[in-house]
């Protein structure tokens, strides 16, 4: 297929839809392409389990950013969502970064359009801006520093106590951080569609059903949910907590993809996904993360498309706050 045809197809559909021979062994072919193209596969905890298992590195946003910064590969294959691939490109401007599906966006990142955020920032000219990594590259260019849920408190504590701060785009994470740091950061009104949908009533019912289970939650959840939690933390923090806790059962309020790693680490423990308000399956999935598949991973590596690109000036401006975060997080 000619390159021009591929690019047109990508424009129309966001990813390559290609008829794959049913007899093709996807794992073998992906491994062959990885070696042939000197590629590294980075995967977030929230994608399907088979994608996590084939990745060179699986982690949360901080770990993925650190892995992207350290890789010696020529091509980075990001099995996650668009802002994560953008971050990898900002850190590695000379490397090719590809994403299995360009439509894999992020509701939280989309909740903060760059122009609107710029107008919001202009109202607080004396404030420094801390931007959660779940944001577009454009938002990162307006930031003094970037953070993830894993290092957010450390990042905030790096500023003087009397420093005026803006935090965006996640208001729930911002509210939680204000409560644990004693700050009064100005918050952008954004949220993650997955973490805002948890049902307090259904979670309480589950806790009654499993009284010996510990309820753990991601800080992107709303405050009423967090008030119920025994432990609050990033996906890596939640995973590590389930390994170290003597409890044998856990109710987990974050995207259900993390349960795969929890089960692998502790096969003798029970992990129950916290239900959302409109859930009938008892789980809460990110539809964007679930756009990734083994078939799309294979075709994107085969054609080296869709490629994530950014203007040079955006890369240069956004790289500064990301590198500040990585330096503090060492």
CORTAWO-V702802 format. One record per pair of residues at least 12 apart in sequence whose C-alpha atoms are under 10 Angstrom apart, sorted by the first residue. I is the first residue (numbers start at 1). J is the second residue. D is the distance in Angstrom with one decimal. If there is no record, write none. Layout:
# CORTAWO-V702802
i/j/d
I/J/D
I/J/D
This chain:
# CORTAWO-V702802
i/j/d
1/303/9.1
3/303/8.7
3/305/9.7
6/303/8.2
6/305/8.0
6/306/8.9
7/305/8.1
7/306/8.1
7/307/9.8
9/306/9.9
10/101/9.2
10/102/8.2
10/305/8.0
10/306/6.6
10/307/9.6
11/102/9.3
11/306/9.3
13/101/9.0
13/102/8.5
13/103/8.2
14/99/10.0
14/100/9.2
14/101/6.1
14/102/4.8
14/103/5.6
14/104/8.9
14/305/9.9
14/306/7.5
15/99/8.6
15/100/6.7
15/101/4.9
15/102/5.9
15/103/7.5
15/104/9.7
15/296/7.7
15/299/9.0
15/300/7.9
15/305/7.7
15/306/6.2
15/307/9.9
16/100/8.3
16/101/7.9
16/102/9.6
16/295/9.7
16/296/7.2
16/297/9.9
16/299/6.7
16/300/7.1
16/303/8.7
16/305/7.7
16/306/7.7
17/101/9.9
17/295/8.9
17/296/7.6
17/299/8.1
17/300/9.8
18/295/8.6
18/296/8.6
18/299/7.3
19/295/9.4
19/299/9.7
20/295/7.6
20/296/10.0
20/298/9.4
20/299/8.7
26/294/7.0
26/295/7.3
26/297/9.1
26/298/6.8
26/299/9.9
27/50/9.4
27/51/9.7
27/54/7.5
27/294/8.2
27/295/9.9
27/298/8.6
28/298/10.0
29/298/7.2
29/299/10.0
29/301/9.6
29/302/9.0
30/54/8.5
30/294/8.7
30/295/9.6
30/297/7.7
30/298/5.7
30/299/9.1
30/300/10.0
30/301/7.4
30/302/8.4
31/54/8.3
31/55/9.8
31/298/9.4
33/298/8.3
33/301/6.7
33/302/6.9
34/56/9.9
34/73/9.6
34/75/8.9
34/76/9.8
34/77/9.2
34/298/9.8
34/301/7.7
34/302/9.5
35/73/9.9
37/73/8.6
37/74/7.3
37/75/7.2
37/301/8.5
37/302/9.3
37/304/9.4
38/72/8.8
38/73/5.5
38/74/5.6
38/75/6.5
38/76/9.0
39/56/9.5
39/71/9.5
39/72/9.0
39/73/5.3
39/74/5.9
39/75/4.6
39/76/5.8
39/77/6.8
39/96/9.4
39/97/9.6
39/301/8.6
40/55/7.8
40/56/6.3
40/57/8.3
40/67/9.7
40/68/9.0
40/71/7.6
40/72/8.5
40/73/5.8
40/74/8.0
40/75/6.4
40/76/5.2
40/77/6.0
40/78/8.5
40/97/9.8
41/54/7.9
41/55/5.0
41/56/5.3
41/57/6.8
41/58/8.8
41/68/9.8
41/73/9.5
41/75/8.7
41/76/6.2
41/77/4.7
41/78/6.1
41/79/7.1
41/98/9.8
41/297/9.4
41/301/9.8
42/54/9.4
42/55/5.8
42/56/6.1
42/57/5.1
42/58/6.1
42/59/8.1
42/63/9.8
42/64/6.8
42/65/9.6
42/67/7.9
42/68/7.9
42/76/7.3
42/77/6.2
42/78/5.1
42/79/5.9
42/80/8.1
42/84/9.9
42/85/9.5
42/88/9.8
43/55/5.9
43/56/7.8
43/57/6.2
43/58/4.8
43/59/6.6
43/60/8.6
43/61/9.7
43/64/7.6
43/77/8.5
43/78/6.2
43/79/4.6
43/80/6.0
43/81/9.6
43/84/9.8
44/57/8.5
44/58/5.5
44/59/5.3
44/60/5.9
44/61/7.4
44/63/9.2
44/64/7.5
44/78/8.4
44/79/6.6
44/80/5.5
44/81/8.6
44/84/9.0
44/235/9.8
44/257/8.8
44/258/8.9
44/289/8.5
45/57/9.9
45/58/6.2
45/59/5.7
45/60/6.4
45/61/9.3
45/79/9.6
45/80/8.6
45/235/7.6
45/236/8.8
45/255/8.5
45/256/8.8
45/257/5.7
45/258/5.1
45/259/8.6
45/260/8.2
45/261/7.6
45/289/9.4
46/58/9.6
46/59/9.1
46/60/8.8
46/79/9.6
46/80/7.7
46/81/9.8
46/235/9.3
46/254/9.1
46/255/6.1
46/256/6.7
46/257/4.1
46/258/5.8
46/259/8.9
46/260/9.1
46/261/9.9
46/285/8.1
46/286/7.5
46/288/9.7
46/289/6.2
46/290/7.9
47/79/7.4
47/80/6.7
47/81/9.5
47/255/9.2
47/256/9.0
47/257/5.8
47/258/8.4
47/260/9.7
47/285/9.4
47/286/8.6
47/287/9.7
47/288/9.1
47/289/5.3
47/290/5.8
47/291/8.4
47/292/6.8
47/293/8.3
48/79/9.8
48/256/9.4
48/257/6.3
48/258/9.3
48/260/8.5
48/289/8.2
48/290/6.6
48/291/9.3
48/292/7.7
48/293/7.4
48/294/9.0
49/257/7.0
49/258/8.8
49/259/9.1
49/260/6.1
49/261/8.3
49/293/10.0
50/260/9.6
50/293/8.6
50/294/7.5
51/79/7.6
51/80/9.9
51/292/8.2
51/293/7.1
51/294/6.5
51/297/8.5
52/79/8.5
52/257/9.1
52/258/9.8
52/260/8.6
52/261/8.6
53/260/9.6
53/261/9.5
54/294/9.3
55/77/9.3
55/78/9.4
55/79/8.3
56/77/10.0
58/79/9.4
58/261/9.2
59/235/8.1
59/236/7.1
59/258/9.5
59/261/9.8
60/148/8.7
60/149/8.9
60/150/8.2
60/234/7.6
60/235/6.1
60/236/6.2
60/237/9.5
60/258/9.7
61/80/9.8
61/83/10.0
61/84/7.3
61/87/9.5
61/133/7.3
61/134/8.3
61/147/9.3
61/148/6.4
61/149/8.2
61/150/8.3
61/234/9.2
61/235/9.0
61/236/9.4
62/133/8.5
62/147/8.1
62/148/5.9
62/149/8.1
62/150/6.7
62/151/7.7
62/234/9.5
62/236/9.3
62/325/9.2
62/326/8.3
62/329/8.6
63/148/9.6
63/150/9.1
63/236/8.7
64/78/9.2
64/84/8.1
64/85/9.7
64/87/9.3
64/88/8.3
65/84/7.9
65/85/9.4
65/87/7.0
65/88/6.5
65/90/10.0
65/91/8.0
65/133/9.5
65/148/9.8
65/322/8.8
65/323/9.9
65/325/9.9
65/326/8.1
66/88/9.2
66/91/9.4
66/323/10.0
66/326/7.1
66/329/9.1
66/330/9.1
67/88/9.0
68/84/9.9
68/85/9.4
68/87/8.5
68/88/5.6
68/89/8.6
68/90/9.8
68/91/7.1
68/92/7.5
69/87/9.7
69/88/7.4
69/89/9.7
69/90/9.6
69/91/6.0
69/92/7.0
69/323/9.4
69/326/8.9
70/91/9.5
70/92/9.5
71/92/9.1
72/95/9.6
73/95/8.2
73/96/9.5
74/92/9.8
74/94/8.8
74/95/5.8
74/96/6.8
74/97/9.0
75/92/9.8
75/94/9.6
75/95/5.9
75/96/4.9
75/97/5.9
75/98/7.6
75/301/9.3
75/304/8.7
76/88/7.8
76/89/8.6
76/92/9.1
76/95/7.3
76/96/6.3
76/97/4.7
76/98/6.3
76/99/8.6
76/301/9.7
76/304/9.9
76/307/9.9
77/96/8.5
77/97/6.0
77/98/5.0
77/99/6.0
77/100/7.8
77/297/8.2
77/300/8.4
77/301/7.5
77/304/8.9
77/305/9.8
77/307/9.3
78/97/7.1
78/98/6.2
78/99/5.2
78/100/7.4
78/101/9.7
78/292/9.9
78/297/9.2
78/308/9.8
79/98/8.8
79/99/6.3
79/100/6.6
79/101/8.7
79/104/9.5
79/289/8.3
79/291/9.7
79/292/6.7
79/293/8.7
79/294/9.8
79/296/9.8
79/297/7.7
80/99/7.6
80/100/8.3
80/101/8.9
80/104/7.3
80/105/8.9
80/106/9.8
80/288/8.3
80/289/5.8
80/290/8.7
80/291/8.9
80/292/7.1
81/99/7.7
81/100/9.1
81/101/8.2
81/102/8.0
81/103/8.3
81/104/4.9
81/105/5.4
81/106/6.6
81/134/9.6
81/288/6.8
81/289/6.2
81/290/9.5
81/291/9.0
81/292/8.6
82/98/9.7
82/99/7.4
82/100/9.8
82/101/8.5
82/102/6.7
82/103/7.8
82/104/5.9
82/105/5.2
82/106/7.3
82/109/9.4
82/134/9.6
82/135/9.5
82/136/8.4
82/137/9.9
82/288/9.3
82/289/9.7
82/308/8.1
83/104/9.1
83/105/7.2
83/106/7.5
83/109/7.5
83/110/9.9
83/133/7.9
83/134/6.5
83/135/6.3
83/136/5.6
83/137/7.1
83/308/9.8
84/99/9.5
84/105/9.5
84/106/9.7
84/133/8.1
84/134/7.7
84/135/8.9
84/136/9.0
84/137/9.6
85/97/6.7
85/98/7.3
85/99/6.8
85/102/9.9
85/307/9.3
85/308/6.8
85/309/9.3
86/98/9.6
86/99/9.7
86/135/9.6
86/136/7.7
86/137/6.5
86/308/6.6
86/309/7.6
86/310/7.6
86/315/9.0
86/318/10.0
87/133/8.2
87/134/9.7
87/135/9.5
87/136/8.8
87/137/7.3
87/140/9.4
87/308/10.0
87/315/9.1
87/318/8.6
87/319/8.4
87/322/8.1
88/308/9.3
89/137/9.8
89/307/9.9
89/308/7.2
89/309/7.2
89/310/7.7
89/315/7.8
89/319/9.5
90/137/8.2
90/309/9.2
90/310/8.0
90/311/9.9
90/312/9.1
90/314/8.3
90/315/5.0
90/316/7.6
90/317/9.2
90/318/6.9
90/319/5.7
90/320/9.5
90/322/8.5
90/323/9.8
91/315/8.1
91/316/9.5
91/318/9.1
91/319/6.4
91/320/9.6
91/322/7.9
91/323/8.0
92/315/9.3
92/319/9.5
93/309/8.7
93/310/8.6
93/311/9.9
93/312/8.3
93/315/7.2
93/316/9.1
93/319/9.6
96/304/8.4
96/305/9.6
96/307/7.0
96/308/7.8
96/309/8.4
97/304/8.6
97/305/8.8
97/306/8.6
97/307/5.8
97/308/5.6
97/309/7.7
98/297/9.5
98/300/7.1
98/301/7.8
98/303/9.9
98/304/6.6
98/305/6.0
98/306/5.6
98/307/4.4
98/308/5.7
98/309/9.0
99/292/8.7
99/296/8.9
99/297/7.9
99/300/7.1
99/301/8.9
99/304/8.9
99/305/7.3
99/306/5.9
99/307/6.5
99/308/7.0
100/291/8.4
100/292/6.1
100/293/7.6
100/294/8.9
100/295/8.8
100/296/5.2
100/297/5.1
100/298/8.2
100/299/7.8
100/300/5.4
100/301/8.1
100/304/9.4
100/305/7.7
100/306/6.8
100/307/9.0
101/288/9.2
101/289/9.5
101/291/6.8
101/292/6.4
101/293/8.8
101/296/7.0
101/297/8.5
101/300/8.3
101/305/9.1
101/306/7.1
101/307/9.7
102/288/9.9
102/291/9.3
102/292/9.7
102/305/9.5
102/306/6.6
102/307/8.6
102/308/8.3
103/288/7.4
103/289/9.7
103/291/7.7
103/292/9.6
104/286/9.8
104/287/8.3
104/288/4.6
104/289/6.3
104/290/8.2
104/291/6.2
104/292/7.5
105/136/9.8
105/287/9.3
105/288/5.8
105/289/8.1
105/291/9.5
106/134/7.6
106/135/8.3
106/136/9.2
106/192/7.8
106/193/8.8
106/286/8.7
106/287/9.2
106/288/6.6
106/289/8.5
107/134/9.1
107/135/9.5
107/190/8.8
107/191/7.4
107/192/5.7
107/193/6.1
107/194/8.6
107/286/9.3
107/287/9.8
107/288/8.5
108/132/9.8
108/134/6.5
108/135/7.1
108/136/9.5
108/168/9.7
108/169/6.9
108/170/6.9
108/171/9.9
108/189/10.0
108/190/6.2
108/191/5.1
108/192/4.6
108/193/7.2
108/194/9.4
108/195/10.0
108/220/10.0
109/132/9.2
109/133/8.7
109/134/5.5
109/135/4.2
109/136/5.8
109/137/9.5
109/139/8.9
109/168/9.7
109/169/7.2
109/170/8.8
109/190/8.2
109/191/8.5
109/192/8.3
110/134/9.3
110/135/7.6
110/136/7.8
110/169/9.3
110/190/8.6
110/191/9.4
110/192/9.4
111/135/8.8
111/136/10.0
111/168/9.9
111/169/7.3
111/170/8.8
111/188/9.3
111/189/8.0
111/190/5.3
111/191/6.9
111/192/8.4
111/193/9.8
112/135/7.5
112/136/8.3
112/138/10.0
112/139/8.0
112/168/8.2
112/169/6.1
112/170/9.1
112/188/7.9
112/189/8.2
112/190/6.6
112/191/9.3
113/135/9.3
113/136/8.4
113/138/8.7
113/139/8.0
113/169/9.7
114/135/9.5
114/136/8.0
114/137/9.1
114/138/6.0
114/139/5.7
114/140/9.4
114/141/9.6
114/142/8.8
115/138/9.2
115/139/9.1
117/138/9.8
117/139/7.5
117/142/8.8
117/168/8.9
117/169/8.8
117/188/7.9
118/138/9.8
118/139/8.3
118/142/7.5
120/166/9.6
120/187/9.9
120/188/8.0
121/142/8.5
121/143/9.8
121/166/7.8
121/186/9.7
121/188/9.3
124/164/8.9
124/165/8.9
124/166/8.1
124/186/8.8
125/164/9.7
126/163/8.9
126/164/6.8
126/165/8.5
126/166/9.8
127/144/9.7
127/163/7.4
127/164/4.7
127/165/4.9
127/166/6.1
127/167/9.8
127/185/9.1
127/186/8.8
128/142/9.7
128/143/7.6
128/144/6.1
128/145/8.5
128/159/9.2
128/163/7.6
128/164/6.3
128/165/4.9
128/166/6.1
128/167/8.7
128/185/9.8
129/142/7.4
129/143/5.0
129/144/5.2
129/145/6.8
129/146/8.5
129/164/8.8
129/165/5.9
129/166/4.8
129/167/6.1
129/168/8.0
129/185/9.5
129/186/9.4
129/321/9.7
130/142/9.2
130/143/6.0
130/144/6.1
130/145/5.2
130/146/5.6
130/147/6.9
130/152/8.9
130/155/8.3
130/156/7.9
130/165/7.1
130/166/6.1
130/167/5.0
130/168/6.8
130/169/9.2
130/185/9.5
130/321/8.8
130/325/10.0
131/143/6.0
131/144/7.9
131/145/6.4
131/146/4.8
131/147/6.2
131/148/8.6
131/152/9.5
131/166/8.1
131/167/5.9
131/168/5.2
131/169/6.8
131/170/8.9
131/188/9.9
131/321/8.8
131/322/9.6
132/145/8.8
132/146/5.7
132/147/5.0
132/148/5.7
132/149/7.7
132/152/8.0
132/167/7.4
132/168/6.0
132/169/6.4
132/170/7.2
132/173/8.9
132/174/9.2
133/145/9.6
133/146/5.9
133/147/5.7
133/148/5.5
133/149/8.5
133/152/9.9
133/168/9.3
133/169/9.0
133/170/9.9
133/322/8.6
133/325/9.9
134/146/9.4
134/147/9.0
134/148/7.9
134/149/9.6
134/168/9.1
134/169/7.7
134/170/8.3
134/192/9.3
135/168/8.4
135/169/7.0
135/170/9.3
136/169/10.0
136/318/9.7
137/310/8.3
137/314/7.0
137/315/7.8
137/317/9.1
137/318/6.4
137/319/9.2
138/310/9.7
138/314/6.8
138/315/9.2
138/317/9.0
138/318/7.5
139/168/9.2
139/169/9.1
139/314/9.8
139/318/8.1
140/314/8.7
140/315/9.4
140/317/7.8
140/318/5.0
140/319/8.1
140/320/9.0
140/321/7.1
140/322/8.0
141/313/9.1
141/314/6.5
141/315/8.2
141/316/8.4
141/317/5.0
141/318/4.3
141/319/7.9
141/320/8.3
141/321/7.8
141/322/9.7
142/317/8.0
142/318/7.7
142/321/9.0
143/166/9.4
143/167/9.5
143/168/9.7
143/317/8.9
143/318/7.7
143/320/8.8
143/321/6.3
143/322/9.1
144/165/9.9
144/166/9.9
144/318/9.3
144/320/8.0
144/321/5.4
144/322/9.0
144/324/8.4
144/325/9.6
145/318/9.2
145/319/9.6
145/320/7.6
145/321/4.0
145/322/6.3
145/323/8.3
145/324/6.1
145/325/6.2
145/326/9.7
146/167/9.7
146/168/9.8
146/318/9.1
146/319/9.6
146/320/9.1
146/321/5.4
146/322/5.4
146/323/8.5
146/324/7.5
146/325/5.7
146/326/8.9
147/167/9.8
147/321/8.9
147/322/7.9
147/324/9.3
147/325/6.2
147/326/8.9
147/328/9.9
147/329/9.3
148/173/9.9
148/234/8.2
148/325/8.8
149/173/7.7
149/174/10.0
149/177/9.5
149/218/8.4
149/219/7.3
149/220/8.3
149/233/7.2
149/234/5.2
149/235/8.4
149/236/9.5
149/237/9.4
150/219/9.9
150/233/7.0
150/234/5.1
150/235/8.0
150/236/7.5
150/237/7.2
150/329/9.4
151/234/8.8
151/325/8.4
151/326/9.7
151/328/8.8
151/329/6.8
152/173/9.1
152/174/9.3
152/177/7.7
152/234/9.8
152/325/9.3
152/329/9.8
153/176/9.9
153/177/6.7
153/178/9.3
153/180/8.0
153/181/7.0
154/181/9.6
154/325/9.6
154/328/8.0
154/329/8.0
155/324/9.3
155/325/7.2
155/328/7.2
155/329/8.3
156/177/8.5
156/178/9.6
156/181/7.8
156/183/8.8
156/185/9.6
157/181/7.5
157/183/9.5
158/328/8.4
161/181/9.5
161/182/9.1
161/183/7.8
162/183/8.8
162/184/9.9
163/183/9.3
163/184/9.9
163/185/9.4
164/183/8.9
164/184/8.1
164/185/7.0
164/186/8.3
165/183/8.6
165/184/7.8
165/185/5.0
165/186/6.3
165/187/8.8
166/184/9.0
166/185/5.4
166/186/4.6
166/187/6.0
166/188/7.7
167/184/9.9
167/185/6.2
167/186/6.1
167/187/5.1
167/188/6.5
167/189/9.7
168/185/9.5
168/186/8.4
168/187/5.8
168/188/4.9
168/189/7.6
168/190/7.3
168/191/9.4
169/187/7.4
169/188/5.2
169/189/6.6
169/190/5.0
169/191/7.1
169/192/9.4
170/187/7.6
170/188/6.7
170/189/6.8
170/190/4.8
170/191/4.9
170/192/7.3
170/219/9.7
170/220/7.1
170/221/9.8
171/186/9.2
171/187/5.7
171/188/6.0
171/189/5.4
171/190/5.6
171/191/6.2
171/192/9.4
171/220/8.1
171/221/9.7
171/222/8.9
172/187/9.1
172/188/9.8
172/189/8.7
172/190/8.1
172/191/6.7
172/192/8.8
172/195/9.1
172/196/8.6
172/219/6.9
172/220/5.2
172/221/6.2
172/222/5.5
172/223/7.0
172/226/9.7
173/187/9.5
173/190/9.8
173/191/8.6
173/192/9.9
173/218/8.7
173/219/5.2
173/220/4.8
173/221/7.4
173/222/8.3
173/223/9.2
174/186/8.5
174/187/6.3
174/188/8.5
174/189/9.6
174/190/9.8
174/219/8.7
174/220/8.5
175/187/7.8
175/219/9.1
175/220/9.3
175/222/8.9
175/223/7.9
176/219/6.5
176/220/8.3
176/221/9.1
176/222/8.8
176/223/7.4
176/226/8.5
176/232/9.6
177/219/8.5
191/220/7.4
191/221/8.8
191/222/9.2
192/220/7.0
192/221/8.3
192/222/10.0
192/286/9.4
193/220/9.7
193/221/9.7
193/284/9.8
193/285/9.7
193/286/8.0
193/287/9.8
194/220/8.9
194/221/8.5
194/253/9.6
194/254/7.6
194/255/6.9
194/256/10.0
194/276/8.3
194/284/6.4
194/285/6.7
194/286/6.0
194/287/8.9
195/217/9.3
195/218/7.8
195/219/8.6
195/220/5.8
195/221/4.7
195/222/7.3
195/225/9.6
195/253/7.6
195/254/6.5
195/255/7.7
195/276/8.6
195/284/8.3
195/285/9.5
195/286/9.3
196/220/7.6
196/221/5.7
196/222/6.1
196/223/9.8
196/225/9.3
196/276/8.4
196/277/9.3
197/221/8.3
197/222/8.7
197/275/8.3
197/276/5.0
197/277/5.7
197/278/7.8
197/279/9.0
197/284/8.0
198/221/7.6
198/222/8.2
198/224/9.8
198/225/7.4
198/253/7.5
198/254/9.0
198/274/7.1
198/275/5.9
198/276/4.0
198/277/5.7
198/278/8.7
198/279/9.0
198/283/9.5
198/284/7.9
199/224/9.5
199/225/7.9
199/274/8.2
199/275/6.3
199/276/5.0
199/277/4.7
199/278/8.4
199/279/9.1
200/222/9.6
200/224/7.0
200/225/5.9
200/226/9.6
200/227/9.9
200/228/8.5
200/274/9.4
200/275/8.9
200/276/8.6
200/277/8.4
201/225/9.6
201/275/9.5
201/276/9.7
201/277/8.7
202/274/8.0
202/275/6.5
202/276/7.7
202/277/7.7
202/279/9.8
202/282/9.4
203/215/8.6
203/225/8.3
203/228/8.8
203/251/8.2
203/252/9.6
203/253/9.0
203/273/9.5
203/274/6.2
203/275/6.7
203/276/8.7
203/277/9.8
204/225/9.6
204/228/8.3
204/274/9.9
206/251/7.8
206/272/8.9
206/273/9.8
206/274/8.1
206/275/8.9
207/228/9.6
207/250/9.5
207/251/7.8
207/274/9.9
210/249/8.0
210/250/8.8
210/251/8.7
210/272/9.7
211/249/9.4
212/247/7.6
212/248/8.0
212/249/6.8
212/250/8.5
213/230/9.9
213/247/6.8
213/248/7.0
213/249/4.5
213/250/4.8
213/251/6.5
213/252/9.9
213/270/8.7
213/271/8.9
213/272/9.1
214/228/9.8
214/229/7.7
214/230/6.3
214/231/8.2
214/242/9.2
214/245/9.2
214/247/6.9
214/248/8.5
214/249/6.4
214/250/4.8
214/251/6.1
214/252/8.5
214/271/9.7
215/228/7.2
215/229/5.1
215/230/5.6
215/231/7.1
215/232/9.1
215/249/8.9
215/250/5.8
215/251/4.7
215/252/6.1
215/253/7.7
215/272/9.3
215/273/9.9
215/274/8.7
216/228/8.4
216/229/5.1
216/230/5.6
216/231/4.8
216/232/5.9
216/233/8.0
216/237/10.0
216/238/6.9
216/239/9.9
216/241/8.8
216/242/9.0
216/250/7.1
216/251/6.3
216/252/5.2
216/253/6.2
216/254/8.6
216/274/9.3
217/229/6.1
217/230/8.1
217/231/6.5
217/232/5.0
217/233/6.6
217/234/8.4
217/235/8.8
217/237/9.9
217/238/7.4
217/251/8.4
217/252/6.0
217/253/4.5
217/254/6.2
217/274/9.0
218/231/8.6
218/232/5.6
218/233/5.2
218/234/5.7
218/235/6.9
218/236/10.0
218/237/9.0
218/238/7.6
218/252/8.5
218/253/6.3
218/254/5.7
218/255/9.0
219/231/9.7
219/232/6.0
219/233/6.0
219/234/7.1
219/235/9.6
219/253/9.4
219/254/9.0
220/232/9.6
220/233/9.2
220/234/8.9
220/253/9.7
220/254/8.5
221/253/7.8
221/254/8.0
225/253/8.5
226/253/9.2
229/251/9.3
229/252/9.4
229/253/9.0
231/252/10.0
232/253/9.5
233/254/10.0
234/254/9.2
235/253/10.0
235/254/7.7
235/255/9.0
235/258/7.1
236/258/8.9
236/261/9.8
238/252/8.3
238/253/9.6
238/254/9.2
238/258/8.9
238/262/8.9
239/252/9.9
239/258/7.6
239/259/8.5
239/261/7.4
239/262/5.9
239/263/9.7
239/265/8.6
239/266/9.8
240/262/8.6
240/265/9.3
241/262/9.8
242/262/7.1
242/263/9.7
242/265/8.8
242/266/7.9
242/269/8.7
242/271/9.2
243/262/7.8
243/263/9.9
243/265/7.0
243/266/6.6
243/269/9.4
244/266/9.9
246/269/9.9
247/269/8.1
247/270/9.4
248/266/9.1
248/268/7.6
248/269/4.9
248/270/6.3
248/271/8.6
249/268/9.4
249/269/5.8
249/270/4.7
249/271/5.9
249/272/7.7
250/269/8.0
250/270/6.3
250/271/5.0
250/272/6.0
250/273/8.4
250/274/9.5
251/270/8.6
251/271/6.0
251/272/4.7
251/273/5.8
251/274/5.8
251/275/9.4
252/271/6.9
252/272/6.0
252/273/5.0
252/274/5.4
252/275/9.1
252/283/9.6
253/272/8.9
253/273/6.4
253/274/4.9
253/275/7.9
253/276/9.2
253/283/9.1
253/284/8.4
254/273/7.7
254/274/7.5
254/275/9.7
254/283/9.2
254/284/7.5
254/285/8.5
254/286/9.7
255/273/8.1
255/274/9.0
255/283/8.0
255/284/5.8
255/285/5.3
255/286/6.5
255/289/9.5
256/271/9.8
256/272/9.0
256/273/6.1
256/274/8.5
256/275/10.0
256/282/9.9
256/283/6.4
256/284/6.2
256/285/5.9
256/286/8.4
257/273/9.6
257/283/9.9
257/284/9.3
257/285/7.6
257/286/8.9
257/289/9.1
257/290/9.2
258/271/10.0
258/273/9.6
259/271/6.7
259/272/8.3
259/273/7.8
273/285/9.8
